[in-house]
Amino acid sequence: MQTLTQQTDAKDDKVSKIIERVLTQIFGKEATHLIYKHLERRYSVRRNEVSEKLELFAEGLEDFLKSGAYVIERKILEDVWSTYGLVQKSHLEKHGKGACFVSEMKQLLKEA
């Protein structure tokens, strides 16, 4: 039987992999690598810390991609819903704020 810490770590790892998969699908490996370098250099968010530092991840992604970040955040949310078999409950608007992404991710992780 897994402990709560192990379950949280497994969930964080799964979310980090979803995020990396989405970024790679959209941008390719090289551009995804540049995004992670930007996040690490400017926001101190390493690849394996993304799910733990969602606020900084969203802020860094928005800094790097500007308004294009919202489309990526939406795709990440959709993939998390799909992976966990959850019903989409998004209130994230087309041009919403990163805080919406962060709060929805946190809510999804609680439900998963």
C-alpha positions in Angstrom: 0.0 0.0 0.0 1.3 3.4 -1.0 1.8 6.2 1.5 0.2 9.6 0.9 3.7 11.0 0.1 4.3 8.3 -2.5 0.8 8.9 -4.1 1.5 12.7 -4.2 5.0 12.1 -5.7 3.5 9.7 -8.3 0.8 12.3 -9.2 3.4 15.1 -9.5 5.5 12.9 -11.7 2.5 12.1 -13.9 1.5 15.7 -14.2 5.1 16.7 -15.1 5.2 14.1 -17.8 1.8 15.4 -19.2 3.2 18.9 -19.3 6.4 17.8 -21.0 4.4 15.7 -23.5 2.1 18.7 -24.4 5.1 21.0 -24.8 7.0 18.5 -27.0 3.9 17.8 -29.1 3.4 21.5 -29.8 6.9 22.8 -30.0 9.2 19.8 -30.5 12.1 18.7 -28.4 14.5 21.6 -29.0 12.0 24.4 -28.3 10.7 22.5 -25.3 14.3 22.4 -24.0 14.5 26.2 -24.5 11.3 26.7 -22.5 12.6 24.6 -19.6 16.0 26.5 -19.7 14.0 29.7 -19.5 12.0 28.4 -16.6 15.0 27.2 -14.7 17.1 30.3 -15.4 14.5 33.0 -14.7 12.1 31.3 -12.3 14.2 28.5 -10.6 11.7 25.9 -11.8 13.4 22.6 -12.9 11.7 20.2 -15.2 10.9 17.8 -12.4 9.5 20.6 -10.2 6.8 21.9 -12.5 3.8 20.3 -10.7 5.2 21.5 -7.3 5.7 25.1 -8.6 2.6 25.6 -10.8 2.4 29.4 -10.1 6.0 29.9 -11.2 5.6 27.6 -14.1 2.5 29.5 -15.4 4.2 32.8 -14.8 7.4 31.7 -16.7 5.4 30.2 -19.5 3.4 33.4 -19.9 6.7 35.4 -19.8 8.2 33.2 -22.6 5.1 32.7 -24.8 3.1 35.8 -24.0 -0.6 35.3 -24.9 0.2 32.0 -26.6 0.7 30.5 -23.1 -3.1 30.4 -22.5 -3.5 27.9 -25.4 -0.8 25.7 -24.0 -2.3 25.9 -20.5 -5.7 24.9 -21.9 -4.1 21.9 -23.7 -2.4 20.8 -20.5 -5.6 21.0 -18.6 -7.4 18.9 -21.2 -4.7 16.3 -21.1 -4.8 16.1 -17.3 -8.6 15.7 -17.4 -8.3 13.0 -20.0 -5.5 11.1 -18.2 -7.3 11.0 -15.0 -10.7 10.3 -16.6 -12.3 13.4 -15.1 -15.1 15.4 -16.5 -14.0 18.7 -17.9 -15.1 21.5 -15.5 -13.1 24.3 -17.0 -14.0 27.9 -16.3 -10.9 29.0 -18.0 -11.8 31.5 -20.6 -10.1 31.8 -24.0 -8.0 34.7 -22.8 -8.1 34.0 -19.1 -5.3 34.6 -16.6 -2.6 32.2 -15.5 -4.1 32.1 -12.0 -7.1 30.4 -13.5 -4.8 27.7 -14.9 -3.1 27.3 -11.6 -6.3 27.1 -9.5 -7.8 24.6 -12.0 -4.7 22.4 -11.9 -4.7 22.4 -8.1 -8.4 21.5 -8.1 -7.8 18.7 -10.7 -5.0 17.3 -8.6 -7.2 17.2 -5.5 -9.9 15.3 -7.5 -7.5 12.8 -9.1 
